[in-house]
Amino acid sequence: MLDTPDLSGRVAFVTGTTRPIGKALTPLLADCEATVVSSGKTTEADATALPGA
């Protein structure tokens, strides 16, 4: 198992959170205690929201 870095007190700005890479990266950063600011432009009704959004 990998050690997770402590990113508390840091802000991660993730673009493309409606796409697979950004959508996968966002919760990983949050699990490392980073404050995550996200942005995505897909607006289809079937686009699923990120947990906690």
C-alpha positions in Angstrom: 0.0 0.0 0.0 1.3 3.5 -0.9 1.6 6.2 1.7 -0.7 9.1 0.9 0.8 12.5 1.2 -0.7 15.0 3.7 -2.0 17.9 1.6 -3.9 19.6 4.4 -3.6 23.4 4.1 -3.1 23.1 0.3 -5.6 23.9 -2.4 -5.8 21.8 -5.6 -7.6 23.3 -8.6 -8.7 20.5 -10.9 -10.0 21.2 -14.4 -12.0 18.8 -16.4 -13.8 17.2 -13.5 -16.7 16.1 -15.7 -14.2 13.8 -17.6 -12.7 10.6 -16.4 -9.2 11.7 -15.3 -10.3 14.8 -13.5 -13.3 13.0 -12.0 -11.0 10.2 -10.6 -8.3 12.6 -9.4 -10.6 14.9 -7.4 -11.6 12.4 -4.7 -8.0 11.2 -4.4 -6.9 14.7 -3.6 -9.7 15.2 -1.1 -8.7 11.9 0.6 -5.2 13.4 1.1 -6.9 16.3 2.9 -6.5 18.9 0.2 -9.1 21.6 -0.4 -10.3 20.8 -3.9 -11.7 23.4 -6.3 -13.1 21.9 -9.4 -14.2 23.0 -12.8 -15.9 21.2 -15.7 -17.9 22.3 -18.7 -20.0 19.3 -19.6 -23.6 20.1 -19.0 -25.6 17.1 -20.2 -28.3 15.9 -17.9 -26.7 12.5 -17.6 -23.3 13.8 -16.4 -23.0 12.5 -12.9 -22.0 14.8 -10.1 -18.9 14.3 -7.9 -19.6 13.1 -4.4 -19.9 16.0 -2.1 -20.4 18.5 -4.9 
